[in-house]
Amino acid sequence: MKLGLLSGVALFLPLILLAASSGNTAQKIDEKAKTLQEKMQTEKQIHGKLQDIANDIVNEEKDIEKIKDKIEELSRTINDSQEVVQQKSEYLDKLTKDTQALSSQKKGLEQKIIKIIAEDFSFYLVSDSDYLDNEDGILVDEVLQKMDTIMRKEFGKLAADYKQVNDQIYSQSQEIKTIHGEIQSSKSKKDELVALEKKRESSILALNTKKKVTKNS
């Protein structure tokens, strides 16, 4: 009977060992499968990040190209307007000096007009005085009338000159203001160009950094 029991154990022992071995193998397979899945998930995440970086690189390259085009366009505009701006600056200096001269002329005309008004008023006071009805009185009246006519003509001419000078000063002042604005606009374009060049440099630096990241990955 013992012999039969031993024979039975001997018969089932390989099966038991095989079952145990199969269990260990299945566990190892599960662990490897799990590890492989985690590795694939990690690689997928890395690939996704690299893809995002690659997309950023493409977009930034497009932006840099746009900045480059803008810089070239702005540079052409500045170069083309350089001579015009120089001419306007020279004309502005001349216009400013002419306007200052006109302002002095305007003050001179104002003083003459005030003087004529004062003299005209004095002559009216004299002409309203009581003169004796004699030749001297009549002669004085005639002289005053002639002087009054002359003064009125002179006053009219001065008033016309004053208006012309005043209008010219206003016109030139407006022109000076316009030229100042145009020159300032040209300076603003230069400032914009400098800002764009700095932006392009920083964008290229950031782009190169991202390219190194993708290359090392």
Summary of the structure (lengths in Angstrom):
residues: 217
radius of gyration: 51.0
end to end distance: 70.6
largest distance: 188.0
contacts: 523
relative contact order: 0.10
helix: 96%
strand: 0%
